[in-house]
Amino acid sequence: MNVDNIIKKKILVVEDNSETQLIIKVNLRDDYDVEIVDNANDALELLKKKHFDLVILDVNLQGEEDGKAVLEKIRGELNLGTLPVIVTTAYDLKEEDKNILMKISNAYIEKPLEKENLLASIKKCLKAVDRAAN
């Protein structure tokens, strides 16, 4: 089988920190087709236009809307309830906020992101979607 013919899963990364963007891109580029945006508006526009297999979403985005608003729109008005979303944050969240995010996302990872943890979370989320589809 020709490796070039394998279609990579598409991942949208919504992250406003350029260092974190680079870390994610370097860690995922061999296995996934990664597209990166740095704000909520661009993320929502892309999600309306393109298919993604998974979203990695920073909860604390700078700008008009934060990651929580993006996640709520993914689950609500965009009607992408089955799209796996991994939320990330560099900040300690109150247990209540963490529990809310865990209920509407598929995984929660605290920064700094570790490659093994990130890859394991992605594989787990994608495998769960594949199982649900079959």
C-alpha positions as CSV (number, residue, x, y, z in Angstrom):
1,M,0.0,0.0,0.0
2,N,1.4,3.4,-1.0
3,V,1.7,5.6,2.1
4,D,0.9,8.7,0.0
5,N,-2.6,7.3,-0.7
6,I,-3.6,7.3,2.9
7,I,-6.0,10.1,3.7
8,K,-5.0,11.8,6.9
9,K,-7.7,12.9,9.4
10,K,-8.2,16.6,9.4
11,I,-7.7,18.5,12.6
12,L,-8.6,22.1,13.3
13,V,-6.5,23.7,16.0
14,V,-7.9,26.9,17.5
15,E,-5.0,28.4,19.5
16,D,-3.9,32.0,19.9
17,N,-0.4,31.3,21.3
18,S,2.1,31.0,18.4
19,E,4.5,28.8,20.4
20,T,1.7,26.3,21.3
21,Q,0.6,26.4,17.6
22,L,4.1,25.4,16.5
23,I,4.3,22.6,19.2
24,I,1.0,21.2,18.1
25,K,1.8,21.4,14.3
26,V,5.2,19.7,14.8
27,N,3.7,17.0,16.9
28,L,0.8,16.2,14.6
29,R,2.1,16.9,11.1
30,D,3.3,13.4,10.3
31,D,-0.1,11.7,11.2
32,Y,-2.7,14.4,10.6
33,D,-3.7,17.2,8.2
34,V,-3.6,20.2,10.6
35,E,-5.1,23.6,10.0
36,I,-4.5,26.4,12.6
37,V,-6.5,29.5,13.4
38,D,-5.9,31.9,16.2
39,N,-9.4,33.2,17.0
40,A,-13.0,32.2,17.5
41,N,-14.4,33.9,14.4
42,D,-12.0,32.2,12.0
43,A,-12.7,28.8,13.7
44,L,-16.4,29.1,13.3
45,E,-16.2,30.2,9.7
46,L,-14.0,27.3,8.8
47,L,-16.3,24.8,10.6
48,K,-19.2,26.1,8.5
49,K,-17.2,25.6,5.2
50,K,-15.0,22.6,5.7
51,H,-15.1,19.1,7.2
52,F,-12.9,18.4,10.2
53,D,-12.5,15.1,12.0
54,L,-11.5,16.7,15.3
55,V,-11.0,20.1,16.9
56,I,-8.3,21.1,19.4
57,L,-9.6,24.2,21.2
58,D,-7.9,26.6,23.6
59,V,-10.5,27.6,26.1
60,N,-8.9,31.0,26.9
61,L,-8.8,32.6,23.4
62,Q,-8.2,36.3,23.2
63,G,-10.8,38.3,21.3
64,E,-14.5,38.8,21.2
65,E,-15.3,35.1,21.9
66,D,-13.4,32.6,23.9
67,G,-13.1,28.8,23.4
68,K,-16.2,28.1,25.6
69,A,-18.3,30.1,23.2
70,V,-16.8,28.3,20.2
71,L,-17.6,24.9,21.9
72,E,-21.1,25.9,22.7
73,K,-21.7,26.9,19.0
74,I,-20.1,23.7,17.8
75,R,-22.6,21.7,20.0
76,G,-25.5,24.1,19.3
77,E,-26.1,26.3,16.3
78,L,-23.5,24.5,14.0
79,N,-25.1,21.2,14.8
80,L,-21.8,19.4,15.1
81,G,-22.6,17.4,18.1
82,T,-20.6,14.3,17.1
83,L,-17.5,16.3,16.2
84,P,-14.8,15.4,18.7
85,V,-13.4,18.5,20.6
86,I,-10.4,18.4,22.8
87,V,-10.2,21.5,25.0
88,T,-6.9,22.8,26.3
89,T,-6.0,25.5,28.8
90,A,-2.9,26.9,30.5
91,Y,-4.9,28.1,33.5
92,D,-6.2,26.4,36.5
93,L,-10.0,26.2,36.1
94,K,-12.4,25.9,39.0
95,E,-13.6,22.3,39.4
96,E,-17.1,23.4,38.4
97,D,-15.9,24.9,35.1
98,K,-13.7,21.9,34.4
99,N,-16.7,19.6,34.9
100,I,-18.9,21.7,32.5
101,L,-16.2,21.6,29.8
102,M,-15.7,17.8,30.3
103,K,-19.5,17.3,29.7
104,I,-19.6,19.1,26.4
105,S,-16.1,18.2,25.1
106,N,-14.5,14.9,24.5
107,A,-11.3,15.4,26.3
108,Y,-9.6,18.0,28.5
109,I,-5.8,18.6,28.5
110,E,-3.9,21.1,30.6
111,K,-0.9,22.9,29.1
112,P,1.9,22.6,28.6
113,L,0.9,20.0,26.1
114,E,2.8,16.8,26.1
115,K,3.1,15.0,22.8
116,E,2.2,11.5,24.1
117,N,-0.9,12.8,26.0
118,L,-2.0,14.8,23.0
119,L,-1.7,11.9,20.6
120,A,-3.4,9.5,23.0
121,S,-6.3,11.9,23.4
122,I,-6.7,12.4,19.7
123,K,-6.6,8.6,19.0
124,K,-9.1,7.9,21.7
125,C,-11.5,10.5,20.5
126,L,-11.2,9.4,16.8
127,K,-11.6,5.8,17.8
128,A,-14.8,6.5,19.7
129,V,-16.3,8.3,16.7
130,D,-15.4,5.4,14.4
131,R,-17.0,3.0,16.8
132,A,-20.2,5.1,17.0
133,A,-20.4,5.3,13.2
134,N,-20.3,1.5,12.8
